[in-house]
Amino acid sequence: MNTFSFKNKALYAESVAVTDLMAEYGSPLYIYSRGQIESNWQQFDQAFGDHPHLICYAVKANSNLGVLNVLAKLGSGFDIVSIGELERVIAAGGPYIATGLKENKFGVSFDRALALYKKAEFSKHLDVFGLDYHIGSQITEVSPFIEALEKALDLISQLKAEGIKMSHIDIGGGVGIAYNEEETINIEKYVQSVLDKVGDLEVILEPGRAIVGNAGIFVTQVEYLKQSGVKSFAIIDGAMNDLQRPSLYGSYHKAIAVEDNSKGIKDTWDLVGPICETGDFLAKDRELTLAQGDYIALMSAGAYGFVLSSNYNSRPRVAEVMVSGSNHTLVRKRETVGSLFENEFIFNNEIN
C-alpha cells in the first residue's frame, strides 16, 4: 500500500491534494496517512494468524495523540520508555502498555541474564514470566533477528531446565523501512520464521518506524533559489529544527516536488533552511525542477520527525495533520512565537 502518490502530476495524501492541505494548514507541515498507519500495523498483526501475540507500537517513533488513537482503535499495545509516553498513551485510549528500558544503558547482557532470572525466581516480590530483548534499529535483513531469537530461545531452554518457565518472548522492534529504494524485510516471512521456532510462547513485537515511517511526509516551501555557479541552493522554510535526521545522522529522505512545474529551473539542489547553522540542510545534491513558491515533500518522515523537532533559533514547531480518505484534520496546531516564552520570566533583582 502506498497512500502518497501522484495524480495528474500532483502529489496526493490518500484522496487529498497536498497543495490543498498546504493552503489550509500552512507551511512547513507534517502530513500523516491514517490508511497507511493502519495497513502497516495490520500487516504485522495478520502475519501471526491465531498464534498468541501482541503488537506493541514503539511510541518514541511518533507520539502524536492522533497517531496513538488510530493504533489504539486497532487494538494495538504500546511500548513506552518514559512517564510522558505513558500519559500520552492513556490519553489516547491505549489499553495495553509495555514498559521498556532496553534502549539505554540499563540493559542486561545475555551472560548475566541466567543468574538474574534465578535470583528473581526466588524473590517473594517478583514473578518471572517472560524474556524481552532488542538488538537495534533500521535493520533491513532477517538474519540478525533470527540469530538473536535463537540465542534467546537457548536461554529460555536453560531456564526451563532450572524450573523457570516463560510464558512470552518479546522480540523487540528495529524493522527498517525504505528511505532510498532499499530492499526491506518481508514482514510475513519474518513473522513465519519466528513462529517456526517459538513453540507455544506468546510473541510480543515492538515496531515503531515500520508502522509510521512511510505513513508521514514533511512538506516545505521554496522561499528563493540561489545559484552561485559552484553550488545551487533552494532556501526553504523548513529547517533542521523541524526535521533533524539529515543534519543529526546524515540520514537520507527522498525529496520530490509536490507539483510538476515546467517553468521551474532544473538543477542539482541542496535544500537548506533559514537557521543560522552550516548544518541546516534537509537534503543535498537532489536533481529537481524548482521555482520560488514550490512545495517540496520529504518522504518517509513519519518516524523520528516531529518528535525530534525543537525550538532552536526560537522557531515555533510546525503543525501536524492526519488524512483519512478525502477527510483531514489537524492533530497538532502550529506553535506561535508568543507560546515559546509564555512559561519564561524576566529576572528582577530589585529588592522592595
N, C-alpha and C positions, 0 to 999 in steps of 0.2 A: 504494500500500500504506500502511495506517495501522495500526500494531500497538498503539497506545494508543487504546482505545475503551471505551464503556460497555456493560455487560451487567447487566440488572436494576438499573439506577440506581447501579451501582458501576463505577469505573474499573478496567480491566484492562490489564496489560502482557502482550501476547500472550495466553496462556491462564491467566494467574495474576492473581488479585485483588491490587491494590496494597495493600489493607489487610492481606492475608496477609504480604506482603513487609515491611511496616512492623512487624508483630507479631514477625516473626522477626529482622529486622536492626536495628530501631530507627530513631529519627528524630533529625535530618534524614537524608535518603538520596538518593543518585543512583541511578537505575534506567535501564539500557540494554537495548534490544531487539536481540538478535543478528539476528533476521529482517529488521528494518528496515535495519540496517547493511549486511547482505548485499544486500538489494534495491536500496538506493541505489547501492552500488558497481557492481552488475551492470548497472544502468541506463546508466551511463557506458560500461562495457566493451562491452556488446552493441550500443550505438549505432554503434560503429566497425566492426562486422562483421569482414571479413577484412583491413581496412586495417591496416598495421603501426602499433602503438600500445602505450603503456604508461600505465596509470592509477597515478599515484604519490600516495598519500594524504598530505596535509599533516599531519604528526604533531603540530604545535603545537596543532591544534584540540582534540585529546583524546589524550593519550599513555598511557592506561592499557594495561598489558600484555595484559589480556583483550581489549580492543578491537583492539589491533595484531595479536594472534594470529588473531582471526577474519578479519581482512583478509589476513594472510599466507597463510592456508589457501586463500583465493580466488585467490592468485597476484598480489596487489597489489604494486606498488612503493611506496616511501616517500620523501617529500620531507622532509629534515631540515635543521635550522638550528643545531644545537649538538652537541657531543660527547656530552652526556647523552642527546639523542634518538637518536643513533647507537647507543649502548649499549643503549637500550631496544629498538630495532628488532632488533638482533642477538639479544637475549634472547628476543624474541617470535617469532623464526624468520623474519625478513623477508629474502628473497633479493635484492631489487632496491632499491638505495638511490640517491637523487639528492640531492646536497648543494645548498644554496642560500643566498645572502646577499642576495637581491633585496628582502627585507622591510626592509632597513635602509639606512644612509647610504652603503653601498659600491656602490650601483647605478651602472651606466654609462649615460649618456644616449645617445639614438639618434644624435645628431650626432657623438659621439666613437667610436661603435662601429666604423664602417668603418675608421678609421685603426688602431684597436686590433686588429681582425681581421687587417689587413695585417701589422702588427708580429708578431702571433702566428704567422702563416703562415710567416714567415721565421725563426722561432726553432727551434733544434735541440732545444729542451726541451719544445716544445708541439705537440700535434696539434689541429687545428681540425676539429670535426665537427658542431657544432650551434649553434642560436641559441635562447636562453631569455629570456623576458620575463614580467612580472607587472604588472597595471595597477591592482589594488585589491581590495577585499573587499566582500561582501554586495551584489553587483551583480545586479539583477533584470531587466535588459534585455540583449538580444543585441547591439545595435548597438555599444556600446563595445568588445566583444570583437572584432567583425569589423573595426572601424576599426583596432584595434591589430594584428590579423593582417595586414591589407593593408599597413601600414607595415613590418611585419617581413618580409613576402614581398618587398617592394620592396628592402629592404636585402639580402636573400638574392640577388635578381637582380643587384644591383650587385656583390656579392661573386663571383658566378658569372662575371661579365664580367671580373673580375680574376683568374680562375683558381682561386678559393677555393670549393670545393663543400661544401654542407651535407648531412648525412645525416638529421638530425632537426630538428624545431622543437618547443620546449617552450612551450606557450601559457599556462602558469601555472594558477592557480586563481581564486578570487573569486566563484564562482557562489553566489548568495544563496538563502536559504530563506524561507518564510513564517512570520513571527512573529505577525502580526496580520492574517491574511487577505489579505496582499499577493499580487498576481499575480507568479508566478515564471517562470523560463526553462523552456521545453520542451527537455529535455536532448537528445532525439533530433533535433529540428530544429536545435538549436545545433551539435551534432556534424556533422550533414549539411552545414550551411553552411560549416563548417571544411573538411570533406573536399572540397567543391566547389572549393576554392581551393588546396589544398596539393600537388596532384600526387601523386608517389610518396614524398614525405617521410614519415618516421616521425613520429607525433604523440605527444608526452608531455603529459599533463594532470595537474594537481595539486589536485584538490578536497579540501577538509577539512571545512568547515562543511556542505557539501552532502551529505557522507557520514554524518556523525554528529549533526548539529544536531537534526533531528527524531526521532532514534533514542534520545534520552535525555530524562528528566524529573527535576526536583528536587522532592522531596516533603518538606513541613514540617508540623508540628503546631501548632494553635492553643493557646497557653498560657492566654490570657484575653482578654476583649473589653473595650474601653474606649470608651464613648460620652460625649462631652462636650457634645453639643448643637450644636457647631460642626463637629466632625470626629469620625469614628468610626475607631478603630484596632483591628486584630486583631494582638495581640502573639504572634509565632510563635517557635518555637525555632530556625529557620533565620535567617541573618543575612547582612549584606553581605560578610563574610569567606568565606562558603560559596558565594555566587553574586554576583559583583562587578559584572556587566554593568549592572544597573539603576542602581546608585549611581555607577559609574565612567563610564558612557557615556550614561546616560539611556535605556538600552535597554528595550524592551517584551518581556515574556513573558506569554502568556496564563495567567491563574490560574483554576483550576477546583477546586471541591470534589470530593474523591475519592469521597464517597458523598452521596447525597441525604439531607438532614436536615430533615424537615418541622417539627421542633421548634426549629430554629435561628432566629436573628434575621436578617431580610432588611434589608440596609442597603448603603450605599456605603462600602467599607472601604479604608483604607490598610493594607497588610501590612508591619509593621515588626518588626525583630528586637531582641534584647536587648543589642546593642553600644552603648557609650556614645558615640554619634555621631548628630547630627541627620540625617545622610545614610544612616542604616541603614534602608533600605527595600528590599523586593523588588518591590512593585507599589503603585500609587496609584489611588484612585478606581475601585475594582472592585465591581460590584454582585454580592454573594454572600450566600447564606443560611448563616450560620455559628453554631456553638456551641463552647464550650470543649472541647478534645479532638479536634475535627475535623481531618482531614488536608486540606491544600491542595497541589495539584500545579502547579508552574511548568513549562509546556510548552516544548518545543524548547530544552532546556537541555543537550543532549549535546555542544555545541561551546563552548569557552571558558567552561566552567562550573567543574568541579573543577580544571582546570589553572591557573586564575587564583585559586583559593582560597588563603587564608592562615591563619596562627595569631593574627591580630590579637585583642587582648584575652585572649591565652593560651587561645584556644578550639581544641580538637582538631579536625582536619579530619574530615569525615564519611566514612562507608563508601560503597562503590560495588558495585552488584550487576548481573549480567548475566542476562537472561531469554532462554530459548530454548524456545518452545512452552510446555509445562507444567513445564519444568525451570528452576531458577535456582541461581546460585552466587555467592558472594562473590568479587569480583575485586580488592577492596582493603578491608582491615579498617579499622574506625574507630580513629583515634588515641586514646590515653589522655592525661590531663593529665600523668602522670608521664613519658610519652615526649617531651613537649615540651622538657623541660630535662635529659634524660639526657646530652646532649653539652655541658652547661654546667658551669662550675666556680666555686666561691667563691674570690674573691681573698684570699690570705693574705699580708700584707706583714710578718709577723713573721720575724725572722732567727734561725735556730738558732745 
